[in-house]
């Protein structure tokens, strides 16, 4: 374990990002009690060979946390709340040394999330939707760096699944979005399934 780790073992989640100071960053989470998780930012100055603790994003109410670095240098992190299972957004303006809570970005049972900076400057948040009668992958768009978000749109309908989500999205050269996800079954088979959908923001 890193000598300065506040808790270990810590489980990484989300993308490894390049921070404004040139180092790499990754979010991790750690079980504190049966009902509490902490989320941390770890950094690497040697291309991922070694990692050290930089900061605590949330000490008791954050589980799987996805980071994003904006062109301005501001860091965002979309974290799965340990209480009520929704996504909470955090921001940092000092390369992840300290974090502020921005606000909720999904409803209960809409977890976990992935953040993507789009070519036109907007932000895309994709996440699993596990609400009864409304299961699948959802997406929200922000025009203002994460301060506010459009209403949720349904990207993938997975009404026959119980366990769904963990999306990861990239933008293709033609502007379309490619989102990979998993679920506990599809109409053709009721085994765990990994799917990929290509979709347009204009549809």
N, C-alpha and C positions, 0 to 999 in steps of 0.2 A: 504494500500500500504506500502511496505517497506520504512522506513524513508529516506533511501539514494537513492531511485529510481530516475533516471534522468527524467523518463517519465512514466506515468501510465494512463490507464491500458496497460500492456504488455502481449502479447499472446505467450504462450509457443509453441514450435514446435520441432519435432525430438525426439530422445532418451534422457532419463535421463542417464547420464554417471557418473562413479566413477572417480574422478580426482586423480592424483598421490599423493596428500596430504591427501587422504581419504575422502574428502568432495564430495558431489554430485554436478553435474553441469547440467544446462539446458539452451538452447538458447531461447530467446524470441525476439519478434519484436513489434514495436510500430509505429503507423501512426503519422508522424510529420506534413506533409502537404498532400494535395490531391495526390501528385506525389512523395513523399519522405517517406521512412520508415527507422527506425534505428533498428539495431540488437544488442542485449546485451547478456552477460553471467551472469546468476544468480547462486549462490552457496548456499548449505545448509550443515551445520555442525551437524544437528540433525536428519538425516535420512529423510529429506523432510518435517519436521514439520514446519519449518520457512525457508524463503529464503531471501538472501540479494544480492544486486547488486555488481558484481565484476568489470565488464569492458564493454566498448562499442566496438563491433566488427567492425561496420561500422556505421557512424552517419547519412547517408542520402541515401545510395544505397544498402540496404539489407532488405529483407523481410523474408520469411520462411527459417530458417537456421538450418542445421543438424550437430551436433557435433560428433567427434570421438576422443578417446584417444588412441594413439599408445603405444606399449610396452616401447618405449624409454621415454615416458612421454610427448612427444610433442602432442599438441592439434591441430586438424584440424576442420574446419567448412566450409561446402558447403552451400552457401547462394544464394537465388534467387535474382538476381539483379532487382531493381525497374525500371531500364532503359533497354529496349530491351529484358527483360525476358530471361536471360541466367544464368548459374551457375558460381559463383565466389568462389574460394577457398582461405581461410585464414588460417594462422598458428600461433601458440603461443608456445614459449619455456619457459614461466615463469608461468605455471599453469593458463593461461588465463588472466593474469594481463594486458598484451599488445598483440596486434595482428598485423601481417604483411599480406599484400595482396600477395598471391602466383601467381594467374593468373586465366584466364577463364578455365572451365573444361567442357563446353558444348556450343552448338550453340544457337542462338536466338530461343525462344519458346521451349526450352528443359529444363523443370522445373517441380516441385522442385526435390531435390535430397535426397538420403540417402547414408550414408557411412558405410561400414562394413570391419572389419579386418578379413581376411581369415586365415584359419589354417596354410597355407603355408607361411604366412607373407605378402602376397600381399594385396592390398586394392581393394575393389569393390565399385564402384559408380553406383547406379541405379537411373533412373530419367524418368519423363514423357516426351514424344515427341509429340509435338502439331503442327508440321509442315504440311502444306497442302500436301496431298498425302502421308504422312509418319507419321502416328500417332500410338502411342503405348508406350511401355516401353523399354528403352535402357539401356545398361550397358557399363561401361569402367573399365579397370583393370590398376592398377599402380604397377610396380615392385620396385619403389624407394621411397616409403613413400609419394607419392602424387606430386613429382616434375615433372613427366611426365606420360602420360596416353596412353594406346592403343586406336586404333580407336573404335568408337561406334559399338556395335553389337545390333541387334534387338532381344529382348527377347520375347515380346508379340506384335502381330500385331493387332491393333485396328482401322483399317482404316475407319470403319463406325461410330466412335465416334468423337465428337468435343472436349469435356472436358475429358482429360485422365491424369493419372499419380499418384502422391503421393505414390510411391512404398516404401515398407519396406522389407528388406531382412535379412534372417538368413541362416547359413550354417548347414546342417544336419550332423550326425555322419559319413555318407558315403561320405561326401564331396560335395554332390549336394546342390544347392542353392534353397531356397523356397522364392519366392517373392510375396507379396500381393500388390494389386493395385486397383484403382477404375477407372471407366469410365462412360460416359453418355449413353452408350448403347452397346449392342452386337447383332449379327445377330438374335438371338432368341427373343430378346425383346429390345425396345428402352427406357428403364428406367435406372436410375442409378444402376450400377452394381459393386459389389466387386468380384474380381477374385483372384485366387492363381495359380501360375505356379511353377512347380518344374523342374529345368533345370541343366545342367552340364556345367562347364567351359570348358570341353574338346570337347563339341559338335560343 
